[in-house]
Amino acid sequence: MFNDLSSPLTLLRTRRSGKPRDLVAPGPDAAQLRVILEVAARTPDHGKLAPWRFVVVRSDQRDALAALLERAYKSENPAAGRLELDSMRQFAIQAPTLVVAISSPKSESKIPVWEQELSVGAAIMNLLNATHASGYAGGWLTGWPTYNSMVRDAFGSANERIAGFVFIGTPGRPLEERPRPDYNRIVSEWEI
Ligand SMILES: Cc1cc2nc3c(=O)[nH]c(=O)nc-3n(C[C@H](O)[C@H](O)[C@H](O)COP(=O)(O)O)c2cc1C
């Protein structure tokens, strides 16, 4: 899958997401994950606020996360059936490594929250690039758990939001390329 990635541009041009449900062991070891997260934190951030943070959900905590998601889903959907609850469990236990990226804007700062939120997206992108550069694939999911307040409370405080569940591992099947936007539709030259 990974061809010659020695050129930084080739690395960037070949990154693509892995579907978290298709990511298998191995995931990054502790030292590799630390480097990935250090790279993620090396992200443009107006005002040096670090308006983001990362919560690693260790493999011995995945069952607890699954139980939390099931509980939260059931409290919002009391009539939920087994299939829906199973999908919550599957979400929590997929892929060897899970990092939950938290948007943590500093509302007392004069830097607009919008700019702080842009920075968390950039940090996750950096995380995905560092994951790829480390020889793994990553997938950024939001989905129902991201927007539920019980789940949010388990990861952060009232002014914070989950920006994404980033799953990391080794692709269990070749990654599919997806169509990319047409260059001429997204790039233009400004003139009066
Ligand atoms: C903010 C955000 C949220 C996403 N949430 C989901 C999701 O809930 N489910 C999903 O299948 N993919 C989700 N994705 C991933 C995209 O569907 C898709 O995998 C990704 O854009 C592939 O791009 P890439 O090949 O350049 O990595 C999300 C992406 C972003 C940026």
The ligand as an SDF file (V2000), in Angstrom:
LIG
                    3D

 31 33  0  0  0  0  0  0  0  0999 V2000
  -15.7280   16.8930   10.3610 C   0  0  0  0  0  0  0  0  0  0  0  0
  -15.7620   15.5470    9.7150 C   0  0  0  0  0  0  0  0  0  0  0  0
  -16.6290   14.5940   10.1780 C   0  0  0  0  0  0  0  0  0  0  0  0
  -16.7050   13.3330    9.5920 C   0  0  0  0  0  0  0  0  0  0  0  0
  -17.5870   12.4310   10.0720 N   0  0  0  0  0  0  0  0  0  0  0  0
  -17.7320   11.2470    9.4410 C   0  0  0  0  0  0  0  0  0  0  0  0
  -18.6970   10.3150    9.8780 C   0  0  0  0  0  0  0  0  0  0  0  0
  -19.4130   10.5410   10.8580 O   0  0  0  0  0  0  0  0  0  0  0  0
  -18.8100    9.1360    9.2140 N   0  0  0  0  0  0  0  0  0  0  0  0
  -18.0090    8.8520    8.1340 C   0  0  0  0  0  0  0  0  0  0  0  0
  -18.1610    7.7860    7.5600 O   0  0  0  0  0  0  0  0  0  0  0  0
  -17.0710    9.6980    7.7290 N   0  0  0  0  0  0  0  0  0  0  0  0
  -16.9160   10.8960    8.3500 C   0  0  0  0  0  0  0  0  0  0  0  0
  -15.9480   11.7660    7.9360 N   0  0  0  0  0  0  0  0  0  0  0  0
  -14.9400   11.3080    6.9370 C   0  0  0  0  0  0  0  0  0  0  0  0
  -15.3660   11.5060    5.5300 C   0  0  0  0  0  0  0  0  0  0  0  0
  -16.6050   10.9280    5.2790 O   0  0  0  0  0  0  0  0  0  0  0  0
  -14.3610   10.8450    4.5820 C   0  0  0  0  0  0  0  0  0  0  0  0
  -13.9450    9.6280    5.0950 O   0  0  0  0  0  0  0  0  0  0  0  0
  -13.1650   11.6870    4.3800 C   0  0  0  0  0  0  0  0  0  0  0  0
  -13.5660   12.9660    3.9860 O   0  0  0  0  0  0  0  0  0  0  0  0
  -12.2600   11.0340    3.3360 C   0  0  0  0  0  0  0  0  0  0  0  0
  -11.3000   11.9520    2.9270 O   0  0  0  0  0  0  0  0  0  0  0  0
   -9.7920   11.5540    2.6580 P   0  0  0  0  0  0  0  0  0  0  0  0
   -9.7700   10.3580    1.8070 O   0  0  0  0  0  0  0  0  0  0  0  0
   -9.1810   12.7700    2.0360 O   0  0  0  0  0  0  0  0  0  0  0  0
   -9.1710   11.2990    3.9870 O   0  0  0  0  0  0  0  0  0  0  0  0
  -15.8580   13.0200    8.5050 C   0  0  0  0  0  0  0  0  0  0  0  0
  -14.9640   13.9880    8.0350 C   0  0  0  0  0  0  0  0  0  0  0  0
  -14.9090   15.2350    8.6290 C   0  0  0  0  0  0  0  0  0  0  0  0
  -13.9380   16.2730    8.1080 C   0  0  0  0  0  0  0  0  0  0  0  0
  1  2  1  0
  2  3  1  0
  2 30  2  0
  3  4  2  0
  4  5  1  0
  4 28  1  0
  5  6  2  0
  6  7  1  0
  6 13  1  0
  7  8  2  0
  7  9  1  0
  9 10  1  0
 10 11  2  0
 10 12  1  0
 12 13  2  0
 13 14  1  0
 14 15  1  0
 14 28  1  0
 15 16  1  0
 16 17  1  0
 16 18  1  0
 18 19  1  0
 18 20  1  0
 20 21  1  0
 20 22  1  0
 22 23  1  0
 23 24  1  0
 24 25  2  0
 24 26  1  0
 24 27  1  0
 28 29  2  0
 29 30  1  0
 30 31  1  0
M  END
$$$$
